[in-house]
Amino acid sequence: MTNVAHVSRVRSLYKRILILHRFMPIDLRALGDQYVKDEFRRAKSASSVEVKSFMAEWESYRDTLQSQVLESMDGKVKKMEFGAVLADDKLKLLQDEQMGQLYELMLEATKPNRQFDIQDDRP
């Protein structure tokens, strides 16, 4: 894949994820947007092997989130829930730093009083 095509693919994925985050509650959206921005910024210096894995995982995230958003819009679910259980085989592939990040993200996303206390101005 040419560099231009790769950059276009990365940008498209990044933008799509941010669009899908608009369907999340405002506090989760802020948390998710910041996390995505940080991760994509860090990936700029990754090796080609790491980039391949990075793209596959973020594409999977996009697909999962898109399915959840579409199900909620179809009225198939009563309460919008986000995320998926991370399989043990994928957990084993994480480095210690990544495991720590994932744990901190889980704590932030599930605590009752999140640090992102943003008022939702949607009707």
N, C-alpha and C positions, 0 to 999 in steps of 0.2 A: 504494500500500500504506500502510495506516495505521501510525503510529509504533508502536503496541502490537504489531501483526502483525509489523512489521520486527524489533523487539526480540526477539520470540518466535522468529522465524526465525534470528536471529543466535545466540541462546542455544542453540537446538536444535543448530545446526551445531557450535558450540563444544563442547558436551557430547558429541556423537557422536564428534568427533575425539579427545577425551580418552579416551573408552571404547575406541576402536580402538587407541589407543596402548598400551593394556594388553597387547596381543598382541606388542608389540615387546620385544626384550631390554631389561633394566632400564636400562642406560646410555643407550640410544637413546630409551627412553621418557622419561627425565628430561630429556634434551636437547630432545626434541620437545615435551614438555609446556611447558617454559619458553619455547620459541620461540613456540608457539601463544598462550600467555598474553600475552606481550609484544606480539605482532602484533595481537591482538584489542583489547588496551588502547590501542595507538597508533591503531587505526582509529576509535576513538570521536570523534576530532576531524577525521576525513577529510570531504572534500566528497562530495556525492551521486554524482558521476561516479566518484570513487575507490572509494566503497563498493560500487558495482555491480560493478566489476572485482574488488575484494577478495573479495566474496561468490562470484563465479563461479570464481575461482581456488581458494578454499578448498573449495568444493563439489566441484570437480574432484579436489582432493587427497583429500577424504573418499571419493569414489567409487573412486579408484585404490587407496587403502589398504584399503577394505572388500573390493574384489575380491581383493587379495593375501591378506588374512586368510582369506577364504572358500576360496580355492584351497588354502591351506596346511592348512586344516581338512579339506578333502576328500581330502587326500593326493596332490593333483596335482603338488605340488612337494616335493622332498626337503628343501631348506633354505629357510627363510623369508628372502626378500629384500624390501626395502622400497624404494619410490621409483620414479621414472621419469625418462627422459631428457627434459630441457627443450628443446623445439623452438627452433630459431634465431629464428623470428619472435617468440616470447615473450621470448627473451633480449634482443632488440633493443628491446623496450618498457620494459625495466627502467632505472630511473634509476641513476646512479653509486653512490649510497648503497645501493640495493637490490642491485646487483651485488656490492658489497663484502660485504654481509650474507650473500648466497647463497654467496659464496666462503668466508667464515669458517665458515658452517654446514657446507659440504661438507668443509672441512679437519677440523673437529671430529668429524664423523660417520664419517670414514674413517681417522682416525689410530688406530694400534694401542693406544695407552694414552690413552684418553679422559679428560677432566677429571672426568667423572662416574663415580667409582669406587664404585659402589653395589653392595652385596651383594644378590643375588636370593634372597629367602626362600621362593620358590615350590618345591614338591616336584618 
